[in-house]
Structure formats: C-alpha cells, structure tokens
Amino acid sequence: MKTITLVFGAAYGMLSVILGAFGAHALKKILSVERLESFETGVRYQMYAAFFLLIVGYILRFDTSSQKWISILMIAGTMLFSFSIYALSMQDYLGMNLKFLGPITPLGGLLMIVSWLMLIFYFAKNRI
C-alpha cells in the first residue's frame, strides 16, 4: 500500500502540473471564465491530494486497516472529485451532457474529508 500511495501521489502531482498548464493555455481560449475556474479548482485539489499522499506515504507504516483506508479514501476521493470537475468543465466544449456527474463531485470531496479526519485521529492516537 505504501508504494501505491506514493505512486498515486507522484502521478496526481504530475497530472496537476500538466492539466494546470493545459487549462492556463489551451482551455483559456475555449472555456468560459466560470468553467475554467472550476477546472482550476479540480487541479488545485488534485495537487493538495498529491502532497497529502506523498507525505502519508512516508509517515504511515500501513500496518493497520485504518492506515490503508486513509490512503484509499484520498486516492478514490480525488479521482471522483477532480476528474468529475474536469469532465463537467469540458461538457459544453465536448457537446455532451454530463450533469449526471454533478453528485459525484461532493461524494469525492466527502471521501477526501474522511481521509483527512482519519489522519487527524491517527495523529491524535499516536501523538505525532
């Protein structure tokens, strides 16, 4: 689980830089200001998750199920949160109705929040 956490952290970080540059240059010309701001929110939270995963990948031993769930929830939550925002931001340009993804975004955010909460409990319990 440690390796998976670190790989996802690095991959999310790399994708954040790529997608951030793509948004700042290519999408700036084709998306509304509101859609571009949403896209940038997805990129920002994905980068936060990247840092989170890289840090917990080094801090946690992953010898308990709760430690594993801290990582799993952040990986899954980020995927649901950021990638649904990317799709929703691009739906007009793609000519697709992706509004069904609307409820996915807050679900992803909730998973990310639970991951942070579990990390807080881990720190409090272990007095780190």
N, C-alpha and C positions, 0 to 999 in steps of 0.2 A: 504494500500500500504506500510505503514511503516513496518508492520510485514512481509510481503512478501519480502521486500528489506532486512531486517535483516536475515531472514531465508535463502535466497539465498546467502547472504554474508557469513554466517556461513557454509553453505553447500559447497559453492565454496572453502572456506578455507580448510575445512576438506578433500575434494576431491583432492585438490592440494597437501596436505601432503601425502595422500595415493598414488596418481599417481606419485608423485615425488619419493617416496620410491620404488614403483614398477619399475619405469624407471631406477633408480640407481642400482637396484639389479637384477631383473628378465629380464628386456629388454636389459640390457647391454650385455647380452650373446647372444641375438638373433637379434638385430638390428645393422645396420651399424652405424658408428660414426655420419654420416650426418643425418640419420633418428632419432637417439637418441637426437641429438642437437635440431632438430625440435620439438620432443616430449617435451623436456625440456622447449622450448620457450612457448609452449602451457600451461605448468604447471605454468611457471613464470607469464605469463599474466593473468592466471586464479586467481593466488594469489593476483596480483595487483587489479583485479576486486573485489575480496573478501574484501580487505581493503577499497576500494572505497565504496562498498555497505554498509559496516558496518558504515563507517563514515557518509555517506549521510543519512543513516537510522536514525542516531541520530541528525543530523543537520537540515534536512528538515522537514517541517510540513506536506508536501504532500497535501496542501490545494489548489494548483493550478494544472492545467493540465501539465504545463511545469515542475513542480517539479516531477510529476509522470513519465513523459517521460524521465527525467534524469535517473531514476532507470530502467525503462522498457528497454531503449536502451542499458544500460550496461549489464543487465541480458541477453537480446537476443544476443547482440554483442559478449559477452563472450562465450555463448553457440555455436554460429556459428564459431567463431574464434578458440577457443581452441579445441572444440570437432572435428572440421574438421581436425585440425592438428593431433590430436590423431589418427584418422582414416587413414589419409594419411601416417602417420609414420608407421602404422601397416600393410598397404596394402600388402606388399611383404610377410610378415610372414603369413598373413591370406590367401594369394593366391587369392586376389581379386583386380580387377582394380577399384580403387576409385578415379581416376583422375578427374571425374566429380565434385568432391568436391573442386577442386582447386579454382574456382571462389568464393566459399562460404567463404573461409578464409579472403580475403580482404574485402568482404562485412561485415563480423563480425567486422573486425578492423575499418571499416568506422563508424559503429554504435557506437563502443566504443569511437571513436574520437568525434563524435557528442555529445555523452553524456558528455564527458569532457568539450566540448565547451559550452554546455548549463549550466554546473555547473559554468564555468567562468562567463558567463552572469548573472547568479543568484547572485554570489558573488559581481560582479560589481554593479548590480542594487540595492542590499540590503546593500552594503558597509560593508560586513562581512570580 
